[in-house]
């Protein structure tokens, strides 16, 4: 049986999911706000581009990213000149989770913003607050539980990412082998069923914990909205 360290897989998974969530969150907030509050030419096209990875098989998404960032592409070759190589690296694993999880996070945060009555922002701007200050002083305090709920689901999605990761980042022990990839490798090896079952139980436990946190944050958000 191949040597697979479950703690190493857990460490890589948490690192990838944490980095992916922190990278994705501010970008998702920005685009969710645009989709929830702004009307402009090309909004439908922008929405389609954002949510495209949500309806595309992760393996296909991973292949497209590998083709786009590989050594034979102009972007990949340009990055190579600066000593940056994304495919088959930890950066590739993080990027795969970012791309796959981004539309999911935008969808959750967009729903959060849409649930907030615009009159609160109008009151703040009438009082002389500029739009940016209104956003951080009014919108974020009202919506942060919903944003945290979306971030929790996005984090859990990144923990379980498989298809795009194995294509773009590979399956390297201690570097890109996450929990999902470790389970896949164990099931494909002799006598790997038992340790794979342990990792699956661990993965299910983390998923359940994420759902509990999601419910807590969601209830807190709606209580905040109802109170206001």
SERO-4910 file (N, C-alpha, C, O; in steps of 0.05 Angstrom, whole numbers):
BEGIN
 pado doro    nc1    nc2    nc3   cac1   cac2   cac3    cc1    cc2    cc3    oc1    oc2    oc3
  Unk    A     17    -24      0      0      0      0     18     25      0     38     26     14
  Unk    A     10     45    -16     26     69    -17     25     84      9      6     82     24
  Unk    A     47     99     15     49    114     40     33    140     37     40    157     22
  Unk    A     12    141     53     -5    166     53     -9    174     82    -20    159     98
  Unk    A      0    198     88     -3    209    115    -29    224    117    -31    246    105
  Unk    A    -49    214    132    -74    228    134    -72    256    146    -87    274    139
  Unk    A    -54    259    165    -51    286    178    -39    306    158    -45    329    158
  Unk    A    -22    296    140    -11    313    119    -32    321    100    -33    344     91
  Unk    A    -50    302     93    -72    308     75    -91    329     87   -101    347     74
  Unk    A    -96    325    114   -113    344    128   -101    372    129   -114    392    125
  Unk    A    -74    373    134    -60    398    135    -61    413    108    -67    437    107
  Unk    A    -57    398     87    -57    410     60    -86    420     53    -89    441     42
  Unk    A   -106    403     61   -134    411     56   -141    437     70   -153    455     58
  Unk    A   -134    439     95   -140    463    110   -125    488     99   -136    510     98
  Unk    A   -100    484     91    -84    506     80    -97    515     54   -100    539     50
  Unk    A   -103    496     36   -115    503     10   -142    517     14   -147    538      2
  Unk    A   -159    506     31   -186    517     36   -184    545     48   -200    562     41
  Unk    A   -166    548     67   -163    574     81   -154    596     61   -165    618     60
  Unk    A   -133    590     46   -122    609     27   -143    615      5   -147    639     -2
  Unk    A   -157    595     -5   -177    599    -25   -200    616    -16   -209    634    -30
  Unk    A   -208    612      9   -231    628     20   -223    657     24   -238    675     17
  Unk    A   -199    662     35   -190    689     40   -185    704     14   -190    728     12
  Unk    A   -175    690     -7   -171    702    -33   -198    709    -46   -201    730    -58
  Unk    A   -216    690    -44   -242    692    -59   -261    713    -46   -275    726    -60
  Unk    A   -261    714    -19   -281    730     -4   -283    759    -13   -306    767    -20
  Unk    A   -262    775    -13   -266    803    -21   -275    807    -50   -290    825    -56
  Unk    A   -265    789    -68   -273    791    -96   -302    783    -99   -317    796   -114
  Unk    A   -311    763    -84   -338    754    -85   -357    775    -74   -379    779    -85
  Unk    A   -349    789    -53   -365    810    -42   -370    832    -62   -392    842    -65
  Unk    A   -348    839    -76   -350    861    -96   -369    853   -119   -387    869   -125
  Unk    A   -366    830   -130   -383    822   -153   -412    816   -143   -431    820   -158
  Unk    A   -415    805   -119   -442    800   -109   -457    826   -105   -481    828   -111
  Unk    A   -443    847    -96   -455    873    -93   -464    885   -120   -485    896   -122
  Unk    A   -447    882   -140   -453    892   -167   -478    878   -177   -496    891   -188
  Unk    A   -479    851   -175   -501    836   -185   -527    841   -170   -549    839   -181
  Unk    A   -524    846   -144   -548    851   -127   -560    879   -129   -584    882   -127
  Unk    A   -543    899   -134   -552    926   -132   -550    943   -158   -565    962   -161
  Unk    A   -533    935   -177   -528    951   -200   -542    940   -225   -545    915   -228
  Unk    A   -551    958   -242   -562    950   -268   -545    963   -290   -542    988   -290
  Unk    A   -534    948   -308   -517    958   -329   -517    940   -353   -525    917   -351
  Unk    A   -508    951   -375   -507    935   -400   -485    913   -397   -463    919   -389
  Unk    A   -493    889   -403   -474    866   -400   -475    852   -374   -459    834   -368
  Unk    A   -495    859   -357   -497    847   -330   -503    817   -333   -492    800   -318
  Unk    A   -520    810   -352   -527    781   -357   -502    765   -365   -498    743   -356
  Unk    A   -486    777   -382   -462    764   -392   -442    761   -368   -430    739   -366
  Unk    A   -439    781   -352   -421    779   -329   -431    757   -310   -415    742   -300
  Unk    A   -457    756   -305   -468    735   -288   -463    708   -299   -456    689   -284
  Unk    A   -465    704   -325   -460    678   -338   -431    670   -335   -425    647   -330
  Unk    A   -413    690   -338   -384    684   -335   -377    676   -306   -361    658   -302
  Unk    A   -389    690   -287   -383    684   -259   -393    656   -251   -379    641   -238
  Unk    A   -418    649   -260   -430    624   -252   -423    601   -270   -432    578   -266
  Unk    A   -407    606   -291   -400    584   -310   -387    560   -297   -394    538   -303
  Unk    A   -367    564   -279   -355    541   -265   -374    525   -248   -369    502   -241
  Unk    A   -396    537   -240   -416    524   -223   -431    502   -238   -439    482   -226
  Unk    A   -434    505   -265   -448    486   -281   -430    469   -299   -439    451   -313
  Unk    A   -404    475   -297   -385    460   -313   -373    437   -296   -366    442   -273
  Unk    A   -370    413   -307   -357    392   -292   -329    401   -282   -314    411   -298
  Unk    A   -323    396   -257   -297    405   -246   -273    395   -262   -253    409   -264
  Unk    A   -275    370   -272   -253    360   -289   -248    377   -313   -226    382   -321
  Unk    A   -270    386   -326   -269    403   -349   -257    430   -341   -240    441   -356
  Unk    A   -266    441   -319   -255    466   -309   -225    464   -304   -210    482   -312
  Unk    A   -217    442   -292   -188    438   -287   -172    435   -312   -150    446   -314
  Unk    A   -183    421   -332   -169    418   -358   -166    445   -372   -145    451   -383
  Unk    A   -188    462   -371   -187    488   -384   -165    505   -370   -151    520   -383
  Unk    A   -164    504   -343   -144    519   -329   -116    509   -335    -97    525   -337
  Unk    A   -113    483   -337    -86    472   -344    -78    481   -372    -55    487   -376
  Unk    A    -97    480   -390    -91    489   -417    -85    519   -418    -68    528   -435
  Unk    A    -97    534   -401    -94    563   -400    -68    572   -387    -56    592   -394
  Unk    A    -59    556   -367    -36    563   -350    -12    545   -354      8    549   -341
  Unk    A    -15    525   -371      7    507   -376     31    519   -390     30    542   -399
  Unk    A     53    505   -391     78    516   -402     75    523   -431     89    541   -441
  Unk    A     57    510   -446     55    515   -474     37    539   -480     35    548   -503
  Unk    A     23    549   -460      6    573   -464     23    598   -461     44    598   -448
  Unk    A     14    620   -472     30    645   -470     30    656   -442     50    667   -433
  Unk    A      8    652   -427      8    661   -399     26    643   -382     41    654   -365
  Unk    A     25    617   -386     42    599   -371     71    604   -377     88    604   -358
  Unk    A     78    608   -402    106    613   -409    116    639   -398    139    642   -391
  Unk    A     98    659   -397    105    686   -386    111    683   -356    130    695   -345
  Unk    A     93    668   -342     97    664   -313    123    648   -308    136    653   -288
  Unk    A    130    630   -325    154    614   -322    179    632   -322    198    626   -309
  Unk    A    178    653   -338    200    672   -339    205    686   -313    228    693   -307
  Unk    A    184    688   -297    187    701   -270    190    680   -249    188    686   -225
  Unk    A    193    655   -257    197    633   -238    172    624   -224    173    611   -203
  Unk    A    149    630   -237    123    622   -225    111    599   -242    108    602   -266
  Unk    A    106    577   -229     93    554   -242     69    545   -226     72    536   -204
  Unk    A     46    549   -238     21    543   -224     13    513   -226      5    501   -206
  Unk    A     14    501   -250      6    473   -252     23    455   -234     47    459   -232
  Unk    A     10    435   -222     23    414   -206     38    427   -182     61    419   -176
  Unk    A     25    446   -169     37    459   -145     15    466   -126     -9    463   -132
  Unk    A     23    474   -102      3    483    -82    -13    507    -92    -37    509    -87
  Unk    A      1    524   -107    -13    547   -119    -35    538   -138    -57    550   -139
  Unk    A    -30    517   -152    -50    505   -170    -74    494   -155    -97    498   -164
  Unk    A    -69    481   -133    -90    471   -116   -108    493   -105   -132    491   -105
  Unk    A    -95    515    -96   -110    538    -86   -126    551   -108   -149    557   -104
  Unk    A   -114    554   -131   -128    567   -153   -152    551   -162   -173    562   -169
  Unk    A   -149    524   -163   -171    507   -171   -194    510   -152   -217    512   -160
  Unk    A   -189    512   -125   -210    516   -106   -222    544   -108   -246    547   -104
  Unk    A   -206    564   -115   -216    591   -118   -236    592   -141   -258    603   -138
  Unk    A   -228    581   -164   -245    582   -188   -271    566   -184   -292    576   -192
  Unk    A   -269    543   -173   -293    526   -169   -311    537   -147   -335    536   -150
  Unk    A   -299    549   -126   -316    559   -104   -326    587   -107   -345    595    -94
  Unk    A   -313    602   -125   -321    631   -128   -350    635   -135   -363    651   -122
  Unk    A   -361    621   -155   -390    626   -161   -408    619   -139   -429    632   -135
  Unk    A   -402    598   -124   -418    590   -101   -419    612    -80   -440    618    -69
  Unk    A   -396    623    -74   -394    645    -54   -409    670    -64   -422    683    -48
  Unk    A   -406    677    -89   -420    700   -101   -450    696    -98   -464    715    -91
  Unk    A   -459    672   -104   -488    666   -102   -499    670    -74   -520    682    -71
  Unk    A   -485    660    -54   -493    663    -26   -493    693    -18   -513    702     -6
  Unk    A   -472    707    -24   -469    735    -15   -489    753    -30   -500    772    -19
  Unk    A   -493    746    -55   -513    761    -71   -540    759    -59   -555    779    -57
  Unk    A   -548    736    -50   -574    732    -37   -575    748    -11   -596    758     -4
  Unk    A   -553    749      3   -552    764     28   -556    794     23   -572    806     37
  Unk    A   -543    805      3   -546    833     -3   -574    839    -13   -586    860     -6
  Unk    A   -585    821    -29   -612    825    -40   -633    825    -18   -655    837    -21
  Unk    A   -628    812      5   -647    811     27   -647    836     44   -665    841     60
  Unk    A   -627    853     40   -625    878     56   -641    900     42   -636    905     18
  Unk    A   -658    913     56   -674    935     45   -656    958     37   -642    969     53
  Unk    A   -658    967     11   -641    989      2   -646   1016     17   -630   1034     15
  Unk    A   -669   1017     31   -675   1042     44   -654   1050     65   -650   1074     70
  Unk    A   -641   1030     77   -620   1036     98   -597   1050     85   -585   1069     96
  Unk    A   -590   1042     61   -568   1055     46   -576   1083     38   -561   1102     39
  Unk    A   -602   1086     29   -612   1112     21   -612   1132     44   -605   1155     41
  Unk    A   -620   1122     68   -620   1139     92   -592   1149     98   -587   1173    104
  Unk    A   -572   1130     96   -545   1138    103   -534   1158     83   -520   1177     91
  Unk    A   -540   1154     57   -530   1173     37   -544   1200     39   -532   1221     33
  Unk    A   -569   1199     47   -584   1224     51   -572   1240     74   -572   1265     74
  Unk    A   -561   1226     93   -548   1239    116   -520   1249    109   -506   1261    126
  Unk    A   -511   1244     85   -486   1255     76   -463   1235     74   -440   1243     68
  Unk    A   -468   1210     79   -447   1190     77   -443   1182     47   -462   1176     33
  Unk    A   -418   1182     38   -413   1173     10   -418   1143      7   -420   1129     27
  Unk    A   -422   1133    -17   -429   1105    -22   -410   1085     -9   -419   1065      2
  Unk    A   -384   1090    -11   -364   1071      0   -367   1069     31   -366   1048     43
  Unk    A   -370   1093     44   -373   1093     73   -399   1080     81   -400   1066    101
  Unk    A   -420   1084     65   -446   1072     70   -444   1042     69   -456   1027     85
  Unk    A   -428   1032     50   -425   1003     46   -412    991     71   -421    970     81
  Unk    A   -391   1003     81   -376    992    104   -390    998    131   -386    983    150
  Unk    A   -405   1020    132   -417   1027    158   -445   1016    161   -455   1013    183
  Unk    A   -459   1010    138   -487   1001    139   -490    973    129   -501    956    143
  Unk    A   -481    969    104   -486    943     91   -471    920    104   -482    899    110
  Unk    A   -445    924    108   -429    902    120   -438    895    148   -441    871    154
  Unk    A   -443    914    166   -454    906    193   -480    891    192   -485    873    208
  Unk    A   -497    897    172   -522    883    169   -519    855    157   -533    836    164
  Unk    A   -499    853    139   -497    828    123   -475    809    132   -474    787    121
  Unk    A   -459    816    151   -436    800    157   -442    771    165   -427    753    158
  Unk    A   -465    766    180   -471    738    186   -477    722    160   -469    698    158
  Unk    A   -490    734    141   -496    720    116   -470    716    100   -467    695     87
  Unk    A   -452    735    101   -426    732     87   -410    710    100   -398    694     86
  Unk    A   -411    708    126   -397    686    140   -409    659    134   -395    639    132
  Unk    A   -436    659    131   -449    634    123   -439    624     96   -433    601     92
  Unk    A   -438    643     77   -428    636     50   -399    628     50   -391    609     36
  Unk    A   -383    642     67   -354    635     69   -351    607     80   -332    593     73
  Unk    A   -368    600     99   -366    573    111   -371    551     91   -357    531     90
  Unk    A   -392    555     75   -399    536     54   -376    535     33   -369    513     23
  Unk    A   -365    558     26   -343    559      7   -319    545     17   -305    531      3
  Unk    A   -313    548     43   -291    535     56   -294    504     55   -276    489     49
  Unk    A   -319    495     61   -325    467     60   -323    456     32   -313    434     28
  Unk    A   -331    472     13   -329    464    -16   -300    461    -24   -293    442    -38
  Unk    A   -283    479    -14   -254    477    -20   -241    453     -7   -223    441    -19
  Unk    A   -251    446     17   -240    422     31   -245    397     15   -229    379     14
  Unk    A   -269    396      1   -276    372    -13   -270    373    -43   -278    354    -57
  Unk    A   -258    394    -53   -252    396    -81   -235    373    -91   -215    366    -78
  Unk    A   -242    362   -114   -227    339   -125   -220    343   -155   -197    343   -162
  Unk    A   -241    345   -172   -237    344   -200   -218    364   -212   -198    356   -225
  Unk    A   -222    390   -207   -205    411   -218   -177    409   -205   -157    415   -219
  Unk    A   -176    401   -180   -150    400   -166   -132    378   -177   -108    383   -182
  Unk    A   -143    354   -182   -126    332   -191   -116    337   -220    -94    328   -227
  Unk    A   -131    352   -236   -122    358   -263   -102    380   -263    -81    378   -276
  Unk    A   -107    402   -248    -89    425   -249    -65    422   -230    -43    429   -237
  Unk    A    -70    411   -206    -48    410   -186    -35    383   -182    -14    381   -171
  Unk    A    -48    362   -192    -36    335   -189    -43    324   -162    -60    334   -147
  Unk    A    -28    303   -155    -34    288   -130     -8    282   -116      1    259   -113
  Unk    A      5    304   -107     32    301    -94     29    300    -64     17    317    -51
  Unk    A     41    279    -52     40    276    -23     54    300     -9     77    307    -16
  Unk    A     40    312     10     51    334     25     51    361     11     60    380     23
  Unk    A     41    361    -13     41    387    -28     13    393    -40      3    415    -35
  Unk    A      2    375    -55    -25    380    -67    -45    358    -60    -68    360    -68
  Unk    A    -37    338    -45    -55    316    -39    -73    323    -15    -65    322      8
  Unk    A    -97    331    -22   -117    338     -2   -131    313      8   -125    291      0
  Unk    A   -151    317     26   -166    294     37   -179    278     14   -177    253     14
  Unk    A   -192    292     -4   -206    278    -26   -187    262    -43   -192    240    -51
  Unk    A   -164    274    -49   -144    260    -66   -131    237    -51   -125    216    -63
  Unk    A   -128    240    -25   -117    218     -9   -137    194     -8   -128    171    -11
  Unk    A   -163    200     -6   -183    179     -6   -183    164    -33   -184    140    -34
  Unk    A   -181    180    -54   -180    169    -81   -156    151    -85   -158    129    -96
  Unk    A   -133    159    -75   -109    144    -78   -110    118    -61   -101     97    -70
  Unk    A   -122    120    -37   -124     96    -20   -143     76    -31   -137     52    -30
  Unk    A   -165     85    -42   -184     66    -54   -173     52    -79   -183     31    -87
  Unk    A   -153     64    -91   -141     53   -115   -117     36   -108   -103     27   -126
  Unk    A   -112     31    -82    -89     15    -74    -97     -9    -57   -118     -8    -44
  Unk    A    -81    -30    -56    -88    -53    -40    -88    -46    -10    -71    -30     -1
  Unk    A   -107    -57      5   -109    -52     34   -114    -23     41   -109    -15     64
  Unk    A   -124     -8     22   -128     21     27   -156     28     36   -161     51     43
  Unk    A   -173      8     37   -201     14     43   -205     24     72   -220     42     77
  Unk    A   -191     11     91   -195     19    119   -185     48    125   -200     63    136
  Unk    A   -160     55    117   -152     83    122   -169    103    106   -173    125    114
  Unk    A   -178     94     82   -196    112     66   -222    117     81   -232    139     81
  Unk    A   -232     96     95   -257     99    111   -253    119    133   -271    135    140
  Unk    A   -230    119    146   -224    137    168   -224    166    157   -235    184    169
  Unk    A   -211    170    134   -211    197    122   -238    205    113   -245    229    115
  Unk    A   -254    186    103   -282    193     95   -298    202    119   -314    221    117
  Unk    A   -295    188    141   -310    196    166   -301    224    175   -318    240    184
  Unk    A   -275    229    173   -265    255    180   -276    277    162   -283    299    171
  Unk    A   -277    271    137   -288    289    117   -318    295    122   -327    318    120
  Unk    A   -333    274    128   -361    277    135   -365    294    160   -383    310    161
  Unk    A   -348    289    180   -349    305    204   -345    335    199   -359    351    210
  Unk    A   -325    341    182   -320    369    176   -343    381    160   -349    405    164
  Unk    A   -355    365    143   -378    375    127   -401    381    145   -415    401    142
  Unk    A   -407    363    165   -428    368    184   -423    393    201   -442    408    206
  Unk    A   -399    396    209   -391    420    225   -396    445    209   -406    465    219
  Unk    A   -389    444    183   -393    467    166   -423    474    163   -430    497    163
  Unk    A   -439    453    161   -468    457    158   -480    470    184   -497    487    183
  Unk    A   -470    461    207   -479    472    232   -472    502    234   -488    518    241
  Unk    A   -447    508    226   -439    536    227   -455    553    207   -462    576    212
  Unk    A   -460    541    184   -477    555    164   -504    561    175   -514    584    171
  Unk    A   -517    542    188   -543    547    200   -542    568    222   -560    585    223
  Unk    A   -521    568    238   -519    588    259   -516    616    247   -530    634    256
  Unk    A   -499    619    228   -495    645    215   -519    654    200   -526    678    201
  Unk    A   -533    636    187   -557    643    172   -579    653    190   -592    673    184
  Unk    A   -584    638    212   -604    647    231   -597    674    243   -615    691    247
  Unk    A   -572    678    249   -563    704    260   -569    726    240   -577    748    248
  Unk    A   -564    721    214   -568    741    194   -598    749    192   -604    773    192
  Unk    A   -615    729    192   -644    735    189   -655    748    214   -673    765    212
  Unk    A   -644    741    237   -653    755    262   -644    785    261   -659    802    269
  Unk    A   -621    789    249   -611    817    247   -628    833    227   -634    856    233
  Unk    A   -636    820    205   -653    833    186   -681    839    198   -692    861    194
  Unk    A   -692    819    211   -719    822    223   -719    844    245   -738    859    248
  Unk    A   -697    845    260   -695    865    282   -694    893    270   -706    912    282
  Unk    A   -681    896    247   -680    923    235   -705    928    219   -708    950    207
***
